[in-house]
Amino acid sequence: MDHLRTATGAAVRAACRAGEFAGPTPGLAASFVQANLVVLPKDWAFDFLLFCQRNPKPCPLLDVTDPGDPEPKAIAPGADLRTDLPAYRVWRHGELVEEPADVTAHWRDDLVSFLIGCSFTFETALQNAGVPVRHIEEGRNVPMYRTSVRCQPAGRFAGPLVVSMRPLTPGHAVKATQICSRMPRAHGSPVHLGDPAGIGIADLDRPHYGDPATVRPGEVPVFWACGVTPQAALAEARPPFAITHKPGHMFLTDLRDHHLDGE
Amino acid sequence: MDHLRTATGAAVRAACRAGEFAGPTPGLAASFVQANLVVLPKDWAFDFLLFCQRNPKPCPLLDVTDPGDPEPKAIAPGADLRTDLPAYRVWRHGELVEEPADVTAHWRDDLVSFLIGCSFTFETALQNAGVPVRHIEEGRNVPMYRTSVRCQPAGRFAGPLVVSMRPLTPGHAVKATQICSRMPRAHGSPVHLGDPAGIGIADLDRPHYGDPATVRPGEVPVFWACGVTPQAALAEARPPFAITHKPGHMFLTDLRDHHLDGE
């Protein structure tokens, strides 16, 4: 699907909707913003919206739909969240029960969809600024860790802050901090750098999600709040029903990366 | 109450709670962040939280309480929102019915409180950077206008964007834009500058709220999203019950202005 690399966000969505694409989205629709998806019944939506408001670094909201409306009008008018992602996860009482390519059959009039910013946006900005991103160089998924830092709870939602890690030279760590500080809707500035034990990570070589990344001599591990955090909160809160994207299989928006550079 | 000018936010709250202060708060507890207050029943809270999420420039959230909890734990631990403001407004079905100094008698277990950033924060930053603020120089309230720009609606909430205006030289307008861009939780960058008709303002000399401000030759009017916007949305939505601060009579937080400078 090489043509999808230079396609628009709308073209990737159309390929998903037509059943022509069901794979991971890193590198697709270059320069278009990708988003994490969390879908919950209205009865749980206030608690989750409050969780995002209180934890903006792991959960920067790009759009929230009206109950029952599958169209994220602010970031992708005309899109259909039931069909336009390559793969979904369906959860019941905190357990993963299915990974379908379409959730039309699961849709309900009381579902509220949350679209949350994604690190792919700032990784593109880092690379454009000459800051190398190790896991991309190594052709692997980014390493992610559950930390000892607890999110601010909200109603029935609580859980650990999940972080992603990129090894950088000190100079690149400074540059990355400057760049990411301008992108609060793509997780913003790092939450930690240096000693992994400082945020309760025992072993960098054993990430809880994704793949390990090589830390070279003279580099420091730099940690960012991660969009997997809401999935950890969902697993703890165990709502009766939820839908998310399948990790790595994101929603392509109509926003361009530069739209997230600034307020 | 001159001693309150150099007091802490907590000291101003204590004076309000003790019934020793019931006046307007501009200039009080210098360097402490002040906040707008909106209190709504839980049944209306999701719609209003979504309204704030969709309209972050007029409604930058600093804190949202759990239902029934009068303590804004994130920005003023130990505070009591029922007693710690100098003056309140009580609304029924969109009509102002009372302006009490204490809302303890009105409190209910289902009330959710929203604390929203305030322009006082960026005005201090502007003055510190040598950018004069006309209405402060003239000892008047800032001029505010309902515009032809509609907010993004959310559930039962909709309404016009309300803006505040400060006349600046072109050079100061650029400087102010730089400074305010770093403060998204204090309304952020201007939403408009120049021709008032561009956002539907017919007459700068007749603001809808506050006082007119003199625009001198060579100055341009610069417009910021304003914290009165939620009150305009409340008046349109007419929820059965709501509490707000009395305009100009804000909640003093424990945050310092520099906490809002950055992400």
Interface residues (C-beta under 8 A of the other chain):
Chain A: K42 A45 F46 L49 L50 Q53 R54 K57 L61 V64 D66 A74 Q152 A154 G155 S181 P184 G188 S189 G262 E263
Chain B: K42 A45 F46 L49 L50 Q53 R54 K57 L61 V64 D66 A74 Q152 A154 G155 S181 P184 G188 S189 G262 E263
